Amino acid sequence: MSKKSDKVVNLAMVGCGGMAGAHLGGYEELWRKGEKRFRITATVDEVEDRARAFASRIKQNMGWQVATYKSVDQLLNHHAALDGADICSPHGLHHVLACQLMEGGVNVLVEKPIGITVKASKKIIATAKKCKKVAATAEQCRRSIGQRTIHWAFNQSALLGDPRFWFAVSVNWQDPAQFPNWHWRVDRKLGGCGMVMDSGAHWVDTMRYWFGEVESVYARVEQIDRRPHRKGDKLVHDAREDFWTSILNFKNGVVGNWSWTIAAPGKGFTQLTLSGDNGTLVDSDIFHPAAFQARGECQLVDGTTYSMTKLQQLYLKTLSKKQKDCLFPYGITNGTHLELWDFIDALSNGRQVEIDAEEGLRSKAISEAIYESGVSGQVVKVAEVLSGKVNAYQRDVDKYWNL
Ligand SMILES: NC(=O)c1ccc[n+]([C@@H]2O[C@H](COP(=O)([O-])OP(=O)(O)OC[C@H]3O[C@@H](n4cnc5c(N)ncnc54)[C@H](O)[C@@H]3O)[C@@H](O)[C@H]2O)c1
């Protein structure tokens, strides 16, 4: 385990909603397993009761006295000696809060997607450079044991051989009339848009991790079922797509087909198929494949089959103790808990994180290339989305945030 330094880092949790609860569970596991190089000293939420509920859970489970604040302004004005902030806010606030915190001298871990647009992500990167702060993307999936195993099966071992192509297809039905509560995600200025960039952020990062950079994208992105949702006596229009189909051309020649809909009334299915020269791996999740549990199986050209559990055992056998301590410290295999450990260890040791904001931006650009292609009807080069040359889809969100 990388423990050159015993420096203890003081953290604030900013945004104490759903995902922050999973982060808190991760901090609790790290603490229980013996990671003592961090303290949570502040919680921040504009709904202060949420910050207070987190503070009392922290006091109960880790014994720390935690200050609570309603805003990052208050935090920066009244809270001393902060090393890092863990931001779990709506997407549109990622760059606002991250930049404010870094300008205030605090390193940041920002939930995916790093920024609401490419420009917002670049602002985070520029501020990190200017303020000499760490800006990390909280992206857990590639760190999970299932995804590390698949990376190994394609890239380090000859098991699956050179990757050829993949199909990730999910065809399901969700009745807009039954959608849960109105939420910031339905507002493009706060959410950015739908699953291409929300849960899709995990898949684009995973694809880059397994297969390298994407050169170009062709996509159709639609909202097929345009009925509004009902919230009490209000009708709420949702900006998010309920259908996309996309072709992704990787620089190494791999081709991917990523298609998703919740506008298919009736019985649905979800399937992921990853093929290499020597075999094919099948799973049943197109956003977090193999991330959280041992699902799926692999069949080789000679007929041999491996469950994901078996494949994971084969992978783990190849790792030295030092590699295991680095990838799965304290034996932890939950990607979210590992991303928090990476942030703590990086701040404690003054090293870089595995997935910094630049890495987050490269993944983000693929999601945006899909939207941009949906708007233009053309094949879109990811490099042109990264450079800002192609940005028609993101323009109104950038304008709203003065980017
Ligand atoms: N990695 C994952 O698997 C995963 C899963 C779900 C959500 N997320 C990400 O986590 C982030 C938060 O999503 P969520 O589902 O937890 O949303 P949420 O609405 O449950 O939580 C957001 C919280 O931020 C608070 N907030 C809003 N404005 C604020 C401000 N200015 N200052 C402080 N707090 C503020 C809200 O009151 C709320 O408590 C998003 O980036 C989302 O994409 C990641």
The ligand as a Gaussian input file, in Angstrom:
#p B3LYP/6-31G(d) Opt

LIG

0 1
 N      -20.863000       7.747000      -9.325000
 C      -22.115000       7.330000      -9.311000
 O      -22.418000       6.154000      -9.450000
 C      -23.187000       8.358000      -9.140000
 C      -24.514000       7.971000      -8.852000
 C      -25.463000       8.995000      -8.637000
 C      -25.091000      10.316000      -8.754000
 N      -23.782000      10.621000      -9.066000
 C      -23.366000      12.012000      -9.203000
 O      -23.392000      12.644000      -7.924000
 C      -23.748000      14.031000      -8.094000
 C      -24.960000      14.339000      -7.224000
 O      -26.034000      13.534000      -7.656000
 P      -27.119000      13.006000      -6.607000
 O      -27.877000      11.947000      -7.304000
 O      -26.453000      12.673000      -5.327000
 O      -28.028000      14.298000      -6.468000
 P      -28.880000      14.750000      -5.209000
 O      -29.865000      15.723000      -5.705000
 O      -29.349000      13.553000      -4.454000
 O      -27.798000      15.506000      -4.295000
 C      -27.291000      16.765000      -4.617000
 C      -27.160000      17.546000      -3.320000
 O      -26.493000      18.777000      -3.612000
 C      -27.113000      19.770000      -2.821000
 N      -26.819000      21.086000      -3.397000
 C      -27.401000      21.698000      -4.443000
 N      -26.852000      22.909000      -4.654000
 C      -25.874000      23.047000      -3.722000
 C      -24.941000      24.070000      -3.431000
 N      -24.889000      25.202000      -4.143000
 N      -24.085000      23.892000      -2.400000
 C      -24.128000      22.761000      -1.655000
 N      -25.003000      21.752000      -1.897000
 C      -25.848000      21.886000      -2.917000
 C      -28.605000      19.402000      -2.850000
 O      -29.325000      20.036000      -1.821000
 C      -28.533000      17.898000      -2.691000
 O      -28.538000      17.499000      -1.342000
 C      -23.972000      14.224000      -9.597000
 O      -22.788000      14.673000     -10.169000
 C      -24.302000      12.837000     -10.087000
 O      -24.011000      12.610000     -11.454000
 C      -22.858000       9.685000      -9.240000

